[in-house]
Amino acid sequence: MSKILSGKEVSGRIKSELKEQTEILKKNNIFPGLAVILAGDDPASRVYVNNKKKACEEIGIYSEEYTFSSDVTEDEILDLIDELNKKDSISGILVQLPLPKHIDEKKIINSINPKKDVDAFHPVNVGKIMTGNYDFVPCTPAGIMELIKESDIDITGANCVVVGRSNIVGKPMAMLLLHQNGTVTICHSKTKELKEVTKKADILVVAVGIPNFVTGDMIKPGAVVIDVGINRMPDKKLVGDVEFETAEKVAGAITPVPGGVGPMTIAMLMKNTLKAAEINAKKGVNR
Ligand code: L34
């Protein structure tokens, strides 16, 4: 039986701290605001964006939502971002991914002012993460780092295996673990003898988007297992990329789905939005 790393619980604690910070910022005439852009009709994205708006309300962050239908043009989104980049009441801009297929995701992300890029997806912020002097940490990897802290494991020297190499999760995750002195291996769909690699992990992060991809026999006894996947099954049930039933018998600590990484992602977005408000108040968004 492993310890359950409840993102729901930890994010609740973090959000109440952020609420206090928001009150202090407001007393100092700093008013954080988040703009969320949603294009298309992906039902999962709709749920995530709703959860983000709800978190803003809870904490006292002003928020705006912009929705477009799936036939939106690139220029329409670029024009909106241009406007939001200049708008004083907006400290953070988030374009919910994935975007409709005909939209060039890179072009859209590149148009966001890096000082308002609360996802940390802009190349300037990605570069800063590489070198280790960053303001914004991408929300999902940042949330995972908080959950690992809860597990009481020391990352220094530990074998950390990240399965998945996306720009949103896998790559930045590997960097954050490396900054904390982990010995990091990145695996992906072309990795040979995957099980041999995952079996050696003291910390195993799985972000591949395939239901029940990692099973108990692939896990080292006592390992910390972080499941980033959220897959909706035909019966509407949510399952992760890790087969929970077999994994929790082997792991020392494990995140559930739902209630694990998802709520942490949102808490970290709130944290980044407060940070953006603070930075932009001090330095201005154009410097
Ligand atoms: N730009 N796009 C941008 N930034 C992000 O940080 C994201 N991500 C991922 C998808 N696209 C993005 C999210 O917001 C994934 N993600 C996300 C956010 C919230 C939740 C899950 C993923 C979440 O709230 N999960 C709940 C269950 C939600 C449900 O019922 O479907 C949970 O308990 O895991």
py3Dmol code that shows the C-alpha trace and the ligand (Angstrom):
import py3Dmol

protein = """\
ATOM      1  CA  MET A   1       0.000   0.000   0.000  1.00  0.00           C
ATOM      2  CA  SER A   2       1.501   3.255  -1.005  1.00  0.00           C
ATOM      3  CA  LYS A   3       1.051   6.767   0.259  1.00  0.00           C
ATOM      4  CA  ILE A   4      -1.446   8.697  -1.863  1.00  0.00           C
ATOM      5  CA  LEU A   5      -0.094  12.060  -2.981  1.00  0.00           C
ATOM      6  CA  SER A   6      -3.313  14.051  -3.066  1.00  0.00           C
ATOM      7  CA  GLY A   7      -3.004  17.001  -5.422  1.00  0.00           C
ATOM      8  CA  LYS A   8      -6.453  18.026  -4.374  1.00  0.00           C
ATOM      9  CA  GLU A   9      -5.337  18.445  -0.772  1.00  0.00           C
ATOM     10  CA  VAL A  10      -1.968  20.056  -1.483  1.00  0.00           C
ATOM     11  CA  SER A  11      -3.421  22.443  -4.067  1.00  0.00           C
ATOM     12  CA  GLY A  12      -6.065  23.477  -1.529  1.00  0.00           C
ATOM     13  CA  ARG A  13      -3.331  24.467   0.908  1.00  0.00           C
ATOM     14  CA  ILE A  14      -1.382  26.327  -1.767  1.00  0.00           C
ATOM     15  CA  LYS A  15      -4.473  28.163  -2.972  1.00  0.00           C
ATOM     16  CA  SER A  16      -5.291  29.426   0.498  1.00  0.00           C
ATOM     17  CA  GLU A  17      -1.740  30.808   0.799  1.00  0.00           C
ATOM     18  CA  LEU A  18      -2.105  32.429  -2.611  1.00  0.00           C
ATOM     19  CA  LYS A  19      -5.381  33.974  -1.516  1.00  0.00           C
ATOM     20  CA  GLU A  20      -3.609  35.732   1.356  1.00  0.00           C
ATOM     21  CA  GLN A  21      -0.853  36.891  -0.994  1.00  0.00           C
ATOM     22  CA  THR A  22      -3.445  38.270  -3.384  1.00  0.00           C
ATOM     23  CA  GLU A  23      -4.991  40.332  -0.602  1.00  0.00           C
ATOM     24  CA  ILE A  24      -1.591  41.786   0.233  1.00  0.00           C
ATOM     25  CA  LEU A  25      -0.890  42.593  -3.425  1.00  0.00           C
ATOM     26  CA  LYS A  26      -4.225  44.357  -3.725  1.00  0.00           C
ATOM     27  CA  LYS A  27      -3.467  46.450  -0.628  1.00  0.00           C
ATOM     28  CA  ASN A  28      -0.339  47.527  -2.490  1.00  0.00           C
ATOM     29  CA  ASN A  29      -2.405  48.471  -5.518  1.00  0.00           C
ATOM     30  CA  ILE A  30      -1.329  45.472  -7.574  1.00  0.00           C
ATOM     31  CA  PHE A  31      -4.305  43.756  -9.180  1.00  0.00           C
ATOM     32  CA  PRO A  32      -3.534  40.395 -10.787  1.00  0.00           C
ATOM     33  CA  GLY A  33      -5.590  39.435 -13.847  1.00  0.00           C
ATOM     34  CA  LEU A  34      -5.600  36.352 -16.055  1.00  0.00           C
ATOM     35  CA  ALA A  35      -6.864  36.102 -19.642  1.00  0.00           C
ATOM     36  CA  VAL A  36      -7.681  32.614 -20.904  1.00  0.00           C
ATOM     37  CA  ILE A  37      -8.168  31.947 -24.601  1.00  0.00           C
ATOM     38  CA  LEU A  38     -10.046  28.830 -25.675  1.00  0.00           C
ATOM     39  CA  ALA A  39     -10.513  27.926 -29.339  1.00  0.00           C
ATOM     40  CA  GLY A  40     -12.563  24.991 -30.544  1.00  0.00           C
ATOM     41  CA  ASP A  41     -14.883  22.651 -28.707  1.00  0.00           C
ATOM     42  CA  ASP A  42     -12.657  20.090 -26.994  1.00  0.00           C
ATOM     43  CA  PRO A  43     -14.750  19.017 -23.986  1.00  0.00           C
ATOM     44  CA  ALA A  44     -11.694  18.283 -21.821  1.00  0.00           C
ATOM     45  CA  SER A  45     -10.264  21.759 -22.493  1.00  0.00           C
ATOM     46  CA  ARG A  46     -13.630  23.228 -21.519  1.00  0.00           C
ATOM     47  CA  VAL A  47     -13.456  21.460 -18.141  1.00  0.00           C
ATOM     48  CA  TYR A  48      -9.852  22.567 -17.528  1.00  0.00           C
ATOM     49  CA  VAL A  49     -10.601  26.194 -18.429  1.00  0.00           C
ATOM     50  CA  ASN A  50     -13.648  26.187 -16.146  1.00  0.00           C
ATOM     51  CA  ASN A  51     -11.464  24.871 -13.319  1.00  0.00           C
ATOM     52  CA  LYS A  52      -8.962  27.671 -13.974  1.00  0.00           C
ATOM     53  CA  LYS A  53     -11.673  30.327 -13.833  1.00  0.00           C
ATOM     54  CA  LYS A  54     -13.042  28.840 -10.635  1.00  0.00           C
ATOM     55  CA  ALA A  55      -9.598  28.932  -9.027  1.00  0.00           C
ATOM     56  CA  CYS A  56      -9.232  32.616  -9.983  1.00  0.00           C
ATOM     57  CA  GLU A  57     -12.539  33.370  -8.254  1.00  0.00           C
ATOM     58  CA  GLU A  58     -11.518  31.431  -5.142  1.00  0.00           C
ATOM     59  CA  ILE A  59      -8.259  33.321  -4.828  1.00  0.00           C
ATOM     60  CA  GLY A  60      -9.497  36.752  -5.851  1.00  0.00           C
ATOM     61  CA  ILE A  61      -7.750  36.994  -9.211  1.00  0.00           C
ATOM     62  CA  TYR A  62      -9.608  38.925 -11.916  1.00  0.00           C
ATOM     63  CA  SER A  63     -10.141  36.779 -15.003  1.00  0.00           C
ATOM     64  CA  GLU A  64     -11.358  37.136 -18.571  1.00  0.00           C
ATOM     65  CA  GLU A  65     -12.273  34.305 -20.914  1.00  0.00           C
ATOM     66  CA  TYR A  66     -12.199  34.532 -24.709  1.00  0.00           C
ATOM     67  CA  THR A  67     -13.785  31.675 -26.627  1.00  0.00           C
ATOM     68  CA  PHE A  68     -13.560  31.107 -30.358  1.00  0.00           C
ATOM     69  CA  SER A  69     -15.202  28.487 -32.540  1.00  0.00           C
ATOM     70  CA  SER A  70     -12.983  25.876 -34.187  1.00  0.00           C
ATOM     71  CA  ASP A  71     -12.926  27.809 -37.491  1.00  0.00           C
ATOM     72  CA  VAL A  72     -11.213  30.829 -35.885  1.00  0.00           C
ATOM     73  CA  THR A  73      -8.363  32.312 -37.945  1.00  0.00           C
ATOM     74  CA  GLU A  74      -4.788  32.719 -36.784  1.00  0.00           C
ATOM     75  CA  ASP A  75      -5.077  36.489 -37.236  1.00  0.00           C
ATOM     76  CA  GLU A  76      -8.092  36.697 -34.946  1.00  0.00           C
ATOM     77  CA  ILE A  77      -6.132  35.059 -32.138  1.00  0.00           C
ATOM     78  CA  LEU A  78      -2.988  37.104 -32.860  1.00  0.00           C
ATOM     79  CA  ASP A  79      -4.989  40.357 -32.785  1.00  0.00           C
ATOM     80  CA  LEU A  80      -6.513  39.437 -29.443  1.00  0.00           C
ATOM     81  CA  ILE A  81      -3.108  38.547 -27.954  1.00  0.00           C
ATOM     82  CA  ASP A  82      -1.719  41.848 -29.219  1.00  0.00           C
ATOM     83  CA  GLU A  83      -4.506  43.667 -27.385  1.00  0.00           C
ATOM     84  CA  LEU A  84      -4.023  41.612 -24.185  1.00  0.00           C
ATOM     85  CA  ASN A  85      -0.256  42.191 -24.274  1.00  0.00           C
ATOM     86  CA  LYS A  86      -0.970  45.920 -23.939  1.00  0.00           C
ATOM     87  CA  LYS A  87      -3.843  45.690 -21.480  1.00  0.00           C
ATOM     88  CA  ASP A  88      -2.883  46.871 -17.978  1.00  0.00           C
ATOM     89  CA  SER A  89      -5.546  44.844 -16.154  1.00  0.00           C
ATOM     90  CA  ILE A  90      -4.122  41.597 -17.579  1.00  0.00           C
ATOM     91  CA  SER A  91      -0.963  40.206 -15.953  1.00  0.00           C
ATOM     92  CA  GLY A  92      -1.091  36.732 -17.473  1.00  0.00           C
ATOM     93  CA  ILE A  93      -2.200  35.318 -20.832  1.00  0.00           C
ATOM     94  CA  LEU A  94      -2.935  31.631 -21.366  1.00  0.00           C
ATOM     95  CA  VAL A  95      -3.881  30.008 -24.660  1.00  0.00           C
ATOM     96  CA  GLN A  96      -5.370  26.631 -23.829  1.00  0.00           C
ATOM     97  CA  LEU A  97      -3.818  23.823 -25.874  1.00  0.00           C
ATOM     98  CA  PRO A  98      -4.426  21.974 -28.121  1.00  0.00           C
ATOM     99  CA  LEU A  99      -5.483  24.582 -30.702  1.00  0.00           C
ATOM    100  CA  PRO A 100      -7.498  23.642 -33.800  1.00  0.00           C
ATOM    101  CA  LYS A 101      -5.264  21.869 -36.345  1.00  0.00           C
ATOM    102  CA  HIS A 102      -5.067  24.713 -38.892  1.00  0.00           C
ATOM    103  CA  ILE A 103      -3.599  27.117 -36.333  1.00  0.00           C
ATOM    104  CA  ASP A 104       0.192  27.337 -35.980  1.00  0.00           C
ATOM    105  CA  GLU A 105       0.686  26.814 -32.252  1.00  0.00           C
ATOM    106  CA  LYS A 106       4.276  28.124 -32.257  1.00  0.00           C
ATOM    107  CA  LYS A 107       3.293  31.362 -33.959  1.00  0.00           C
ATOM    108  CA  ILE A 108       0.580  31.961 -31.362  1.00  0.00           C
ATOM    109  CA  ILE A 109       2.844  31.214 -28.381  1.00  0.00           C
ATOM    110  CA  ASN A 110       5.626  33.386 -29.803  1.00  0.00           C
ATOM    111  CA  SER A 111       3.251  36.363 -29.926  1.00  0.00           C
ATOM    112  CA  ILE A 112       2.622  36.377 -26.167  1.00  0.00           C
ATOM    113  CA  ASN A 113       4.680  38.909 -24.212  1.00  0.00           C
ATOM    114  CA  PRO A 114       7.120  36.679 -22.267  1.00  0.00           C
ATOM    115  CA  LYS A 115       6.391  38.741 -19.129  1.00  0.00           C
ATOM    116  CA  LYS A 116       2.728  37.673 -19.358  1.00  0.00           C
ATOM    117  CA  ASP A 117       3.480  34.082 -20.369  1.00  0.00           C
ATOM    118  CA  VAL A 118       2.171  32.318 -17.265  1.00  0.00           C
ATOM    119  CA  ASP A 119       2.469  28.914 -18.973  1.00  0.00           C
ATOM    120  CA  ALA A 120       6.201  29.496 -19.605  1.00  0.00           C
ATOM    121  CA  PHE A 121       5.825  28.148 -23.155  1.00  0.00           C
ATOM    122  CA  HIS A 122       7.431  31.138 -24.958  1.00  0.00           C
ATOM    123  CA  PRO A 123      10.972  30.361 -26.212  1.00  0.00           C
ATOM    124  CA  VAL A 124      12.397  33.103 -23.966  1.00  0.00           C
ATOM    125  CA  ASN A 125      10.972  31.401 -20.894  1.00  0.00           C
ATOM    126  CA  VAL A 126      11.874  27.921 -22.149  1.00  0.00           C
ATOM    127  CA  GLY A 127      15.457  29.151 -22.526  1.00  0.00           C
ATOM    128  CA  LYS A 128      15.431  30.578 -19.019  1.00  0.00           C
ATOM    129  CA  ILE A 129      14.354  27.215 -17.635  1.00  0.00           C
ATOM    130  CA  MET A 130      17.295  25.572 -19.406  1.00  0.00           C
ATOM    131  CA  THR A 131      19.786  27.944 -17.778  1.00  0.00           C
ATOM    132  CA  GLY A 132      18.074  27.883 -14.403  1.00  0.00           C
ATOM    133  CA  ASN A 133      17.197  31.575 -13.893  1.00  0.00           C
ATOM    134  CA  TYR A 134      13.483  31.585 -14.370  1.00  0.00           C
ATOM    135  CA  ASP A 135      10.457  33.582 -13.239  1.00  0.00           C
ATOM    136  CA  PHE A 136       7.777  31.229 -14.549  1.00  0.00           C
ATOM    137  CA  VAL A 137       7.862  27.451 -14.295  1.00  0.00           C
ATOM    138  CA  PRO A 138       5.464  25.526 -16.551  1.00  0.00           C
ATOM    139  CA  CYS A 139       2.436  24.702 -14.444  1.00  0.00           C
ATOM    140  CA  THR A 140       2.307  20.897 -14.666  1.00  0.00           C
ATOM    141  CA  PRO A 141       6.012  20.245 -13.943  1.00  0.00           C
ATOM    142  CA  ALA A 142       5.928  22.892 -11.183  1.00  0.00           C
ATOM    143  CA  GLY A 143       2.941  21.157  -9.612  1.00  0.00           C
ATOM    144  CA  ILE A 144       4.696  17.802  -9.817  1.00  0.00           C
ATOM    145  CA  MET A 145       7.744  19.202  -8.002  1.00  0.00           C
ATOM    146  CA  GLU A 146       5.424  20.281  -5.165  1.00  0.00           C
ATOM    147  CA  LEU A 147       3.908  16.797  -4.982  1.00  0.00           C
ATOM    148  CA  ILE A 148       7.344  15.158  -4.922  1.00  0.00           C
ATOM    149  CA  LYS A 149       8.172  17.411  -1.947  1.00  0.00           C
ATOM    150  CA  GLU A 150       5.165  15.902  -0.160  1.00  0.00           C
ATOM    151  CA  SER A 151       6.588  12.410  -0.619  1.00  0.00           C
ATOM    152  CA  ASP A 152       9.638  13.232   1.549  1.00  0.00           C
ATOM    153  CA  ILE A 153      12.015  11.703  -1.011  1.00  0.00           C
ATOM    154  CA  ASP A 154      15.338  13.447  -1.584  1.00  0.00           C
ATOM    155  CA  ILE A 155      15.736  14.204  -5.298  1.00  0.00           C
ATOM    156  CA  THR A 156      19.499  14.675  -4.979  1.00  0.00           C
ATOM    157  CA  GLY A 157      21.187  11.708  -6.626  1.00  0.00           C
ATOM    158  CA  ALA A 158      17.899   9.843  -7.104  1.00  0.00           C
ATOM    159  CA  ASN A 159      17.183   8.011 -10.359  1.00  0.00           C
ATOM    160  CA  CYS A 160      14.449  10.093 -11.997  1.00  0.00           C
ATOM    161  CA  VAL A 161      12.785   8.665 -15.082  1.00  0.00           C
ATOM    162  CA  VAL A 162      10.430  10.784 -17.162  1.00  0.00           C
ATOM    163  CA  VAL A 163       8.310   8.878 -19.678  1.00  0.00           C
ATOM    164  CA  GLY A 164       7.194  11.344 -22.356  1.00  0.00           C
ATOM    165  CA  ARG A 165       9.067  14.182 -24.052  1.00  0.00           C
ATOM    166  CA  SER A 166       6.474  16.874 -24.719  1.00  0.00           C
ATOM    167  CA  ASN A 167       7.345  20.558 -24.509  1.00  0.00           C
ATOM    168  CA  ILE A 168       4.561  21.032 -21.940  1.00  0.00           C
ATOM    169  CA  VAL A 169       5.529  18.275 -19.510  1.00  0.00           C
ATOM    170  CA  GLY A 170       8.368  15.854 -20.313  1.00  0.00           C
ATOM    171  CA  LYS A 171      11.159  18.227 -21.308  1.00  0.00           C
ATOM    172  CA  PRO A 172      10.676  20.925 -18.642  1.00  0.00           C
ATOM    173  CA  MET A 173      10.050  18.215 -16.030  1.00  0.00           C
ATOM    174  CA  ALA A 174      13.452  16.679 -16.779  1.00  0.00           C
ATOM    175  CA  MET A 175      15.092  20.111 -16.380  1.00  0.00           C
ATOM    176  CA  LEU A 176      13.469  20.817 -13.008  1.00  0.00           C
ATOM    177  CA  LEU A 177      14.547  17.421 -11.670  1.00  0.00           C
ATOM    178  CA  LEU A 178      18.050  18.038 -12.984  1.00  0.00           C
ATOM    179  CA  HIS A 179      18.190  21.440 -11.238  1.00  0.00           C
ATOM    180  CA  GLN A 180      17.410  19.566  -8.004  1.00  0.00           C
ATOM    181  CA  ASN A 181      20.367  17.225  -8.650  1.00  0.00           C
ATOM    182  CA  GLY A 182      18.367  14.244  -9.858  1.00  0.00           C
ATOM    183  CA  THR A 183      19.937  11.724 -12.233  1.00  0.00           C
ATOM    184  CA  VAL A 184      17.495  12.124 -15.076  1.00  0.00           C
ATOM    185  CA  THR A 185      16.527   9.785 -17.909  1.00  0.00           C
ATOM    186  CA  ILE A 186      13.948  10.743 -20.532  1.00  0.00           C
ATOM    187  CA  CYS A 187      12.086   7.871 -22.205  1.00  0.00           C
ATOM    188  CA  HIS A 188       9.621   7.921 -25.080  1.00  0.00           C
ATOM    189  CA  SER A 189       7.827   5.784 -27.650  1.00  0.00           C
ATOM    190  CA  LYS A 190      11.107   4.739 -29.308  1.00  0.00           C
ATOM    191  CA  THR A 191      12.863   3.714 -26.072  1.00  0.00           C
ATOM    192  CA  LYS A 192      14.076   0.115 -26.118  1.00  0.00           C
ATOM    193  CA  GLU A 193      13.521  -2.110 -23.074  1.00  0.00           C
ATOM    194  CA  LEU A 194      11.415   0.578 -21.397  1.00  0.00           C
ATOM    195  CA  LYS A 195      10.644  -1.647 -18.433  1.00  0.00           C
ATOM    196  CA  GLU A 196      14.360  -2.057 -17.701  1.00  0.00           C
ATOM    197  CA  VAL A 197      14.628   1.720 -17.417  1.00  0.00           C
ATOM    198  CA  THR A 198      11.444   2.417 -15.451  1.00  0.00           C
ATOM    199  CA  LYS A 199      12.304  -0.399 -13.005  1.00  0.00           C
ATOM    200  CA  LYS A 200      15.363   1.574 -11.899  1.00  0.00           C
ATOM    201  CA  ALA A 201      13.430   4.774 -11.166  1.00  0.00           C
ATOM    202  CA  ASP A 202      13.237   6.115  -7.622  1.00  0.00           C
ATOM    203  CA  ILE A 203      11.001   8.830  -9.066  1.00  0.00           C
ATOM    204  CA  LEU A 204       8.893   7.917 -12.087  1.00  0.00           C
ATOM    205  CA  VAL A 205       6.929  10.592 -13.974  1.00  0.00           C
ATOM    206  CA  VAL A 206       4.586   9.323 -16.675  1.00  0.00           C
ATOM    207  CA  ALA A 207       3.150  11.680 -19.301  1.00  0.00           C
ATOM    208  CA  VAL A 208       2.420   9.737 -22.479  1.00  0.00           C
ATOM    209  CA  GLY A 209      -1.363  10.008 -22.884  1.00  0.00           C
ATOM    210  CA  ILE A 210      -1.974   6.266 -23.118  1.00  0.00           C
ATOM    211  CA  PRO A 211      -4.368   4.748 -20.543  1.00  0.00           C
ATOM    212  CA  ASN A 212      -2.760   2.300 -18.080  1.00  0.00           C
ATOM    213  CA  PHE A 213       0.530   2.365 -20.016  1.00  0.00           C
ATOM    214  CA  VAL A 214       2.749   1.778 -16.973  1.00  0.00           C
ATOM    215  CA  THR A 215       1.888  -1.296 -14.915  1.00  0.00           C
ATOM    216  CA  GLY A 216       3.003  -2.425 -11.462  1.00  0.00           C
ATOM    217  CA  ASP A 217       5.660  -4.799 -12.851  1.00  0.00           C
ATOM    218  CA  MET A 218       7.475  -1.799 -14.394  1.00  0.00           C
ATOM    219  CA  ILE A 219       7.875  -0.047 -11.041  1.00  0.00           C
ATOM    220  CA  LYS A 220      10.663  -0.336  -8.476  1.00  0.00           C
ATOM    221  CA  PRO A 221       9.314  -1.215  -5.015  1.00  0.00           C
ATOM    222  CA  GLY A 222       9.009   1.963  -2.937  1.00  0.00           C
ATOM    223  CA  ALA A 223       9.295   4.355  -5.901  1.00  0.00           C
ATOM    224  CA  VAL A 224       7.448   7.678  -6.111  1.00  0.00           C
ATOM    225  CA  VAL A 225       5.085   7.449  -9.075  1.00  0.00           C
ATOM    226  CA  ILE A 226       3.625  10.587 -10.663  1.00  0.00           C
ATOM    227  CA  ASP A 227       0.805  10.005 -13.152  1.00  0.00           C
ATOM    228  CA  VAL A 228       0.257  12.980 -15.462  1.00  0.00           C
ATOM    229  CA  GLY A 229      -2.209  11.263 -17.803  1.00  0.00           C
ATOM    230  CA  ILE A 230      -5.913  12.040 -17.849  1.00  0.00           C
ATOM    231  CA  ASN A 231      -7.687   9.663 -20.226  1.00  0.00           C
ATOM    232  CA  ARG A 232     -11.446   9.542 -20.488  1.00  0.00           C
ATOM    233  CA  MET A 233     -12.609   5.975 -21.059  1.00  0.00           C
ATOM    234  CA  PRO A 234     -15.717   5.012 -23.077  1.00  0.00           C
ATOM    235  CA  ASP A 235     -17.611   4.561 -19.789  1.00  0.00           C
ATOM    236  CA  LYS A 236     -16.709   8.229 -18.938  1.00  0.00           C
ATOM    237  CA  LYS A 237     -14.348   7.129 -16.166  1.00  0.00           C
ATOM    238  CA  LEU A 238     -11.027   8.977 -15.924  1.00  0.00           C
ATOM    239  CA  VAL A 239      -7.882   6.881 -15.832  1.00  0.00           C
ATOM    240  CA  GLY A 240      -4.235   7.842 -15.809  1.00  0.00           C
ATOM    241  CA  ASP A 241      -1.249   6.622 -17.794  1.00  0.00           C
ATOM    242  CA  VAL A 242      -0.406   4.368 -14.834  1.00  0.00           C
ATOM    243  CA  GLU A 243      -2.467   1.318 -13.952  1.00  0.00           C
ATOM    244  CA  PHE A 244      -3.342   2.392 -10.421  1.00  0.00           C
ATOM    245  CA  GLU A 245      -4.467  -0.984  -9.043  1.00  0.00           C
ATOM    246  CA  THR A 246      -1.190  -2.780  -9.798  1.00  0.00           C
ATOM    247  CA  ALA A 247       1.070   0.271  -9.296  1.00  0.00           C
ATOM    248  CA  GLU A 248      -0.119   1.201  -5.816  1.00  0.00           C
ATOM    249  CA  LYS A 249       0.810  -2.258  -4.529  1.00  0.00           C
ATOM    250  CA  VAL A 250       4.451  -1.622  -5.470  1.00  0.00           C
ATOM    251  CA  ALA A 251       5.008   2.129  -5.244  1.00  0.00           C
ATOM    252  CA  GLY A 252       5.990   3.959  -2.063  1.00  0.00           C
ATOM    253  CA  ALA A 253       3.876   6.941  -3.058  1.00  0.00           C
ATOM    254  CA  ILE A 254       1.570   7.553  -6.003  1.00  0.00           C
ATOM    255  CA  THR A 255      -0.692  10.276  -7.393  1.00  0.00           C
ATOM    256  CA  PRO A 256      -4.346   9.436  -8.100  1.00  0.00           C
ATOM    257  CA  VAL A 257      -6.274  10.386 -11.265  1.00  0.00           C
ATOM    258  CA  PRO A 258      -8.316  12.509 -10.900  1.00  0.00           C
ATOM    259  CA  GLY A 259      -7.222  14.542  -7.874  1.00  0.00           C
ATOM    260  CA  GLY A 260      -3.475  14.273  -8.450  1.00  0.00           C
ATOM    261  CA  VAL A 261      -1.465  16.341 -10.900  1.00  0.00           C
ATOM    262  CA  GLY A 262      -4.472  18.160 -12.478  1.00  0.00           C
ATOM    263  CA  PRO A 263      -5.401  20.345  -9.476  1.00  0.00           C
ATOM    264  CA  MET A 264      -1.696  21.105  -8.915  1.00  0.00           C
ATOM    265  CA  THR A 265      -1.380  22.416 -12.481  1.00  0.00           C
ATOM    266  CA  ILE A 266      -4.115  24.886 -11.718  1.00  0.00           C
ATOM    267  CA  ALA A 267      -2.634  25.997  -8.391  1.00  0.00           C
ATOM    268  CA  MET A 268       0.705  26.673 -10.125  1.00  0.00           C
ATOM    269  CA  LEU A 269      -1.036  28.718 -12.807  1.00  0.00           C
ATOM    270  CA  MET A 270      -2.454  30.897 -10.047  1.00  0.00           C
ATOM    271  CA  LYS A 271       1.007  31.234  -8.522  1.00  0.00           C
ATOM    272  CA  ASN A 272       2.489  32.281 -11.871  1.00  0.00           C
ATOM    273  CA  THR A 273      -0.270  34.838 -12.384  1.00  0.00           C
ATOM    274  CA  LEU A 274       0.515  36.496  -9.049  1.00  0.00           C
ATOM    275  CA  LYS A 275       4.200  36.472  -9.938  1.00  0.00           C
ATOM    276  CA  ALA A 276       3.460  38.097 -13.309  1.00  0.00           C
ATOM    277  CA  ALA A 277       1.409  40.809 -11.616  1.00  0.00           C
ATOM    278  CA  GLU A 278       4.234  41.512  -9.205  1.00  0.00           C
ATOM    279  CA  ILE A 279       6.986  41.549 -11.822  1.00  0.00           C
ATOM    280  CA  ASN A 280       5.012  43.701 -14.220  1.00  0.00           C
ATOM    281  CA  ALA A 281       4.123  46.184 -11.487  1.00  0.00           C
ATOM    282  CA  LYS A 282       7.796  46.552 -10.579  1.00  0.00           C
ATOM    283  CA  LYS A 283       9.427  46.563 -13.974  1.00  0.00           C
ATOM    284  CA  GLY A 284       6.601  47.275 -16.414  1.00  0.00           C
ATOM    285  CA  VAL A 285       5.651  44.815 -19.128  1.00  0.00           C
ATOM    286  CA  ASN A 286       7.702  46.473 -21.827  1.00  0.00           C
ATOM    287  CA  ARG A 287      11.084  46.444 -20.182  1.00  0.00           C
TER     288      ARG A 287
END
"""
ligand_1 = """\
34
L34
N -1.828 26.345 -22.424
N -2.714 24.238 -22.249
C -2.052 25.252 -21.680
N -1.606 25.223 -20.397
C -1.821 24.134 -19.621
O -1.317 24.079 -18.388
C -2.530 23.064 -20.169
N -2.858 21.938 -19.416
C -2.880 20.640 -20.082
C -3.721 20.766 -21.356
N -3.544 22.031 -22.052
C -2.952 23.124 -21.499
C -3.807 21.948 -18.440
O -4.246 22.971 -17.949
C -3.535 19.768 -19.034
N -4.170 20.695 -18.110
C -5.061 20.324 -17.068
C -5.642 21.255 -16.222
C -6.534 20.868 -15.224
C -6.863 19.552 -15.055
C -6.282 18.625 -15.881
C -5.397 19.003 -16.888
C -7.853 19.159 -14.014
O -8.525 19.977 -13.453
N -8.002 17.846 -13.734
C -8.922 17.283 -12.776
C -10.036 16.510 -13.448
C -10.731 17.237 -14.524
C -11.798 16.387 -15.218
O -12.777 16.021 -14.558
O -11.632 16.127 -16.415
C -8.149 16.291 -11.916
O -8.550 16.085 -10.769
O -7.170 15.732 -12.405
"""
view = py3Dmol.view(width=600, height=400)
view.addModel(protein, "pdb")
view.setStyle({"model": 0}, {"cartoon": {"style": "trace"}})
view.addModel(ligand_1, "xyz")
view.setStyle({"model": 1}, {"stick": {}})
view.zoomTo()
view.show()
